[in-house]
């Protein structure tokens, strides 16, 4: 019986705007940002940041070398936040509803300190609440040292939650991530970025 629901951040809780992120990094002077940024998994210093092998300041310094000029923390943050499309109120309302119904809702995200400086701030939902207001726990790639679709990332989350795979539902807009979770026995749902998953989720909670 499903008791724990694991949510991806970008593409599920919030909508993604990858072209805007690419554009912002290109405006900073990183001309090949389109080759470095992916909707699901980043590469190079972008991936290293999200895997936690480099710090935000190291990323800033390395990105400055790519841009050919000194970049500030604020400039890097602004570029990363280009990924943010919308924070649909219906999604936040559903998270609140699910928790009231007794489900444990947790976040599992490939992300980085720049993004989370907004997600975990009072600016996140427009009503003075961070993501922590809507989640029972957050499992973040750069803090845990793993990135989806690594099976170890899912395993660590299940262990921390003391949850059997078949008692969990995982929502992610990335087919590779969903496939990896499914292979571990986790029930999965792969909504497309921006679609209304709130009208479908109960089909997977039976």
C-alpha positions in Angstrom: 0.0 0.0 0.0 1.4 3.4 -1.0 2.2 5.5 2.0 5.2 7.5 0.8 5.1 9.7 -2.3 8.5 10.8 -3.8 8.3 14.0 -5.9 10.8 15.4 -8.4 11.1 19.2 -8.2 11.6 20.5 -11.7 8.9 19.4 -14.1 6.6 18.1 -11.3 6.3 20.5 -8.4 7.4 23.4 -10.5 7.4 23.7 -14.3 10.7 23.9 -16.1 11.9 26.5 -18.6 15.2 25.1 -19.9 15.5 27.5 -22.9 15.4 30.5 -20.5 18.2 29.0 -18.4 20.3 28.4 -21.5 19.7 31.9 -22.6 20.7 33.4 -19.3 24.0 31.5 -19.1 24.7 32.5 -22.7 24.1 36.1 -21.8 26.7 35.7 -19.1 29.2 34.7 -21.8 29.0 30.9 -21.7 28.3 30.4 -25.4 28.0 26.6 -25.4 25.5 26.6 -22.5 23.1 24.7 -24.7 25.5 21.8 -24.7 26.2 21.9 -21.0 22.6 22.1 -19.7 20.1 19.3 -19.9 16.5 19.1 -18.8 17.3 16.1 -16.4 21.1 15.7 -15.8 23.8 18.3 -16.2 27.4 17.7 -17.3 30.8 19.3 -16.6 30.9 21.9 -13.8 27.1 22.0 -13.9 26.8 18.3 -13.1 29.6 18.5 -10.6 27.7 21.3 -8.8 24.5 19.2 -8.7 26.4 16.1 -7.5 28.0 18.1 -4.7 31.6 17.5 -5.8 32.2 21.3 -6.1 30.8 24.1 -4.1 28.7 27.1 -5.3 31.8 29.3 -5.1 33.9 26.9 -7.1 31.2 26.7 -9.7 31.2 30.5 -9.8 35.0 30.6 -10.4 34.9 27.9 -13.0 31.9 29.5 -14.8 33.9 32.8 -14.8 36.7 31.1 -16.7 34.2 29.9 -19.2 32.6 33.3 -19.6 35.9 35.1 -19.8 35.0 37.5 -17.0 34.4 37.5 -13.3 30.9 36.4 -12.5 29.1 37.2 -9.2 27.1 34.7 -7.1 24.0 36.8 -7.9 24.6 36.4 -11.7 25.0 32.6 -11.4 21.9 32.4 -9.3 19.9 34.4 -11.7 21.0 32.2 -14.6 20.1 28.9 -12.7 16.7 30.3 -11.8 16.0 30.6 -15.4 14.9 27.0 -15.1 11.9 28.1 -13.1 8.8 28.3 -15.1 5.8 28.4 -12.7 4.8 27.1 -9.3 1.3 26.0 -10.0 -1.0 26.5 -7.0 -2.8 23.3 -7.8 0.4 21.3 -7.2 0.9 23.0 -3.8 -2.7 22.4 -2.9 -2.4 18.7 -3.8 0.7 18.3 -1.7 -1.1 19.8 1.3 -4.1 17.6 0.6 -2.0 14.4 0.3 -0.3 15.0 3.6 -3.6 15.7 5.3 -4.7 12.3 4.0 -1.8 10.6 5.7 0.6 10.3 2.9 4.3 11.1 3.5 5.5 13.5 0.8 9.2 13.9 0.2 11.3 15.6 -2.4 14.0 13.8 -4.5 15.8 16.3 -6.8 18.9 16.7 -8.9 19.5 20.3 -7.9 22.1 22.7 -6.6 22.6 25.4 -3.9 21.7 28.3 -6.3 18.3 26.8 -7.0 17.6 25.7 -3.5 18.4 29.2 -2.2 15.1 30.2 -3.7 13.2 26.9 -3.3 13.9 26.9 0.5 13.1 30.6 0.9 9.9 32.4 1.8 9.7 33.5 -1.9 9.1 30.0 -3.2 5.3 29.9 -3.2 4.4 33.5 -3.3 2.7 33.2 0.1 5.7 33.3 2.4 6.5 29.6 2.5 9.4 27.5 1.3 9.3 24.0 -0.1 9.7 22.7 3.4 6.1 23.8 4.2 4.9 21.2 1.7 7.3 18.3 2.2 8.1 16.0 5.0 11.7 15.7 3.9 14.0 16.8 1.1 16.7 14.6 -0.5 18.9 16.8 -2.7 21.6 15.5 -5.0 24.3 18.0 -4.0 23.8 17.2 -0.3 23.7 13.4 -0.7 26.4 13.0 -3.4 24.3 11.1 -5.9 22.2 12.0 -8.9 19.2 10.4 -10.5 19.0 7.9 -12.1 21.6 6.4 -9.8 20.0 3.4 -8.0 22.0 4.3 -4.9 20.2 7.7 -4.7 16.8 5.9 -4.6 18.2 3.3 -2.1 19.4 6.0 0.3 16.0 7.7 0.2 14.2 4.5 0.9 16.5 3.6 3.7 16.1 7.1 5.3 12.3 6.8 5.0 12.3 3.2 6.3 10.1 2.5 3.3 9.8 -0.6 1.1 10.0 0.1 -2.6 6.5 -1.3 -3.3 5.1 1.1 -0.6 6.4 4.2 -2.5 5.2 6.1 -5.6 7.8 8.2 -7.5 6.7 11.1 -9.8 9.3 12.4 -12.2 9.2 13.9 -15.7 12.4 12.2 -16.7 11.9 8.8 -18.4 15.3 7.5 -17.4 14.7 8.4 -13.8 11.4 6.7 -13.7 12.8 3.6 -15.4 15.6 3.4 -12.8 13.1 3.7 -9.9 10.7 1.1 -11.5 13.6 -1.4 -11.8 13.9 -1.2 -8.0 10.3 -2.0 -7.5 9.0 1.5 -6.9 5.7 2.4 -8.4 6.2 5.3 -10.8 4.3 8.0 -12.7 6.0 10.1 -15.4 3.9 13.2 -16.1 5.2 15.6 -18.8 6.6 18.9 -17.7 3.8 21.3 -17.1 0.9 18.8 -17.3 -1.7 18.6 -14.5 -0.7 15.5 -12.6 -3.0 16.3 -9.7 -6.0 14.9 -11.6 -4.2 11.6 -12.3 -2.2 10.8 -9.2 -4.9 8.9 -7.4 -4.9 6.3 -10.2 -1.4 5.4 -9.0 -2.2 5.4 -5.2 -4.6 2.4 -5.4 
